[in-house]
Structures are given as structure tokens and as C-alpha cells.
Amino acid sequence: MSKVVNVHDLKTNYSKYLEQVVGGKEIILGKHGKPVAKLVPIAKKRITRKPGALEGKIRVAEDFDETPPEWIEAMEQSIEDDIAG
């Protein structure tokens, strides 16, 4: 179990303990040496992904995987220019 930190010590060294919590450590707070509360890092909320959630909302063009002829021409010209130096 972690060391119990009394309220006075917490108030005096708040920044130090907050940095420890940010670093993932849990801080046990106590009153008269007895644990009464715990400071813990906030867990990041996990987003549950639902397969098919975008069904019907995205359209893929028929020619999405075809290279435009002007790109091919530009690449061929670039290669010819490199060879000609």
C-alpha cells in the first residue's frame, strides 16, 4: 500500500503530488493517519468502435484506383528529363 499523505502535507506540496498523479501514481490521502481518499489519474475514455457505422455514408468512385493519364505522362517526362540530364 502507498504511503498515506495527510491533508496539511498535501496542501503544502500540492504541485509535487499532482505531478506524481500525472505520472501515473495513486496518492492516498489521510486524516489522522487513516486513509480516507485517493487521488488517481483520470483514465482516458475509450471510444468503442462499431463496425459498419459509416455504411451508406461513404462513396468510393468507380475509378478510385486508376492513375490519371496526365500523372503517367508527367512521371514519364520526369524520367526522360533525368536520363537526359
Residue pairs with C-beta under 8 A, 6 or more apart in sequence:
1 28
2 25
2 26
2 27
2 28
3 28
4 28
4 29
4 30
4 33
4 34
4 35
5 17
5 27
5 28
5 29
5 30
6 29
6 30
6 31
6 33
7 29
7 30
7 31
10 17
10 27
10 29
17 27
17 39
20 27
21 27
21 39
21 40
21 41
22 41
24 41
26 38
26 39
26 40
26 41
27 38
27 39
27 40
28 35
28 37
28 38
29 35
29 36
29 37
29 38
29 39
30 36
